[in-house]
Structures are given as C-alpha cells and as structure tokens.
C-alpha cells in the first residue's frame, strides 16, 4: 500500500508514524512550573541530537483537545530546563499513568506516589529509582506548525548513571537495563541483544512471528482505537 501524506490529517499521519517508527525511546520528562509545581510526562518523540555539546531532542504535541499546550512545554519554555529520566519496567505503570492530563496545579510526583531526587544544576527533580537521568538546559525551541507542535533541544549538563551500570571507559551496561520503549499505543521491554549475522535457521524460524505479550492480552490487541488513547499520548484516567 502506498499512502500519499497529503491525503492525511494529523491524527492519521501520527498513527502511521508511531506504528512504523518502533521501538521509540521514552523520555520521562520532569519539569517545574513557575509556581514550583513538579510535572511528569512520557515523551516518545525523543532522541539524541549531538555529542559536542551533548544534545537531546523532544517533540511535544498539544493536549488531547488539540489546542492547549502541554504543561511540560510551558514549564520548559518558562524555566529553560528539564530532566529526562529513563523509563524501566518497574516504573512502567507510573510512567504510563503520568500521561494523564493532570491539572497544572497538581504535583504529579505526589499524585503518582513517586519519590523525588534532587538535581545538581536544574530545578526540576529526578525520579527516584530511574537508573539514568539527564539534567538538561534548553538550547532552542522550534515551532513545527500552526497547531502547536514544538521541538525542544536540550543540552545535557549532568548525566546521572547508577553505579552498577557505569562501566570502564564511560560505557553503559545496556544489557542490564530493563528499558521500556514505545510502540504505537503500547510498550515493549528491551530484553534481547544480538550482533549480525544471525544463523539462517534462526531467521527462518522467526519469520512472520508476532511479538510476545507478557500481559496475556490477545495477540492482535491494540488500544489505539479505544477511548483510552489519544493522539496527544494522554491516558483517559489516572492509572489507566
């Protein structure tokens, strides 16, 4: 099938992007408002941008109403800083729950019963238990379109890495990290590693095989067309 992007609205294009660009790393972003209220949000349009200086990128859409800017973007714009926390399996449900569109006056750490760890340079706290966090200051904010999408570049000024993950020569023991990634409207656990080439028999045995589902849902299940999904990534109720 060939799809002309000019024929798609934003939601249809979004579905094709998030279903095709997999696995996407999740930046669990913590910020603080001008009133001192802490905010948390999972952002899966996230990647590294540069190495000198170290830069990361976040792309944020509006809230589920398609108009209102997310608290994360407002806080980043006003404070000029943020923290990205690595989402791992033990924290996956809390991370998912933080996608609920809480009122801006709600401290989401408290609402989700998460503990804070202080940062060294920025005002935003880190998530206690996250094995890797980046303290970031804003490099630039780029408006993408007229409907409220923005790209944020942040310079990493502090790397927080759990001692057991920091190896010789500054490497990360990636195989020891139960990292959670985003698929379309669901998540995946990064739990295997390989180098190429792989044995032809192994490749043949895996041809056409679907992903395994540790949550015991049907093999063809997807929440993307349910009431609990929105193109903003928000969940409909806390803890959903």
Buried (B, 14 or more C-beta within 10 A) or exposed (E): EEEEEEEEEEEEBBBEEBEEEBBBBBBBBBBBBEEEBBBBBBBBBBEEBEEEEBBBBBBBBBBBEBEEBBBBBBBBBEBBBBBBBBBBBEBBEBBBBBBBBBEEEBBBBEBBEBEBBEBEEBBBBBBBBBBBBBBBBBBEBEEEEEEBBBBBBBBBBBEBBBEEBBEEEEEBEEEEBBBBBBBBBBBBBBEEEEEEEEEEEEEEEEEEEEEEEEEEEEEEEBBBEEEEBBBBBBBBEBEB
